[in-house]
């Protein structure tokens, strides 16, 4: 059963209306250091970009449902909430978290970083991991397929039915390779610099469908398109969904600390609660088989 624009908008509105305390940044008085027993997991760790401060990066603009109102520091949206939850487990209060902008395709380039970790739907791939560190996964995402209600492909129920479709993907994302490996299209995918460019191309008839991660598909269908239709979702790399990890500088002393924080968030149910609040919509989307 496909979500309509009205249903999705209502779903997102309901999520935003939930108690702010569920996703609000922790204060210093309530934060608990995940690695309190280790000298390298403190708010003054020598591995920090700036002592006493947790510097977190993401791209701009930052889209819903990952962030809200292009304001990462407000604690709303899935990745903003996750970042502050990790910060809290590391012992940082709200005032100690500093957000900086890092373009997506620059984040995993080799070299020094001006942040402690980047959270921006970055898939942990072997190629990227050669240049940067990744935390353990904080979210597992399937790829989604979005078209228009009047498209010749609007009734497609399998990946094979999309073989001759003109597919659009965003530059420097794993969606490009996912399309090649899983859809095996007869046309080379069209690559766009931004999500807005993809949407414009779909509306203008330059492409027949967009392939991107499921939460972004939901956002586009509910907020950017009046006649968008979600065809379904599919796994990548032999049916294995892609894993999103926090990105850190290669060899960062904070990688193990961040992993401890994520382990703690999974163990106490905090990560599951954040995921349910902001990303629960994808559960009702059918799987597209070959």
Secondary structure, 3 states (H helix, E strand, C coil): CCCCHHHHHHHHHHHHHCCHHHCCCCCCCCCCCCCCCCCCCCCCCCCCCECCEEEEEECCCCCCCCCCCCCHHHCCCHHHHHHHHHHHHHCCCHHHEEEEECCHHHHCCCCCCCCCEECCCCECCHHHHCCEEEEEEEEEECEEEEEECCCCCCCCCECHHHCCCCEEEECCCCHHHHHHHHHCCCCCCEEECCHHHHHHHHHCCCCCEEEEEHHHHHHHHHHHCCCEEEEEEECECCCECEEEEEEEECCCCCHHHHHHHHHHHHHCCHHHHHHHHHHHHHHHCCECEC
